Amino acid sequence: MNCTTCDDKVCRKQQSSCNRENFDKAEVMHDYRDVSTSEIVQAAAELVDFGRAGQLSRIEEIIEFAKLMNYQRLGIAYCYGMEQHAKILDRMLTDKGFTVAAVSCSVGGLKQSEVNTESCIHKVSCNPLGQAQQLNSENVGLTLIVGICMGHDILLNRNLKMDFTTFVVKDRLHNHSPLKGLRKENSYNINNQ
């Protein structure tokens, strides 16, 4: 299935389908009725329904979502290169009444050679597994990911045991705005939305 190449877009009409799905619709509908899933669906709807889409910044959405979900403790998993941004985020969230656990990628002070036997770099390594374990032990309800490197973000996400969302995607070339990379290529016919 590749929805980007479909011209019919029948799925955008209520109760219509291209019938190419490889999932059980009844099972999916059952899963949406799960309490933990329906709570997230309802909170997300509060942010975008009733003409609200595009009215809040990403940080405003996160704060409102966290309040709707009754998260008391929030985590920040950040790249040490973005520590100044993480400090500002920490203060904003604390000012909004949340308890924050902010964990740097360098947590534990592991050597590159300890984490990657192929590395000849003699500096501190990023430690996404340690970040995840530390945040899991902090009993946070939601973790915000701030600029974790490609690959390390996969390991972090794979090992977090709470809800998480990305606040900043690292893209050094485009000032952490990866959509600029798509727009830069004029050879692609992309409808800007």
Summary of the structure (lengths in Angstrom):
residues: 193
radius of gyration: 19.8
end to end distance: 22.5
largest distance: 57.7
contacts: 485
relative contact order: 0.11
helix: 45%
strand: 13%
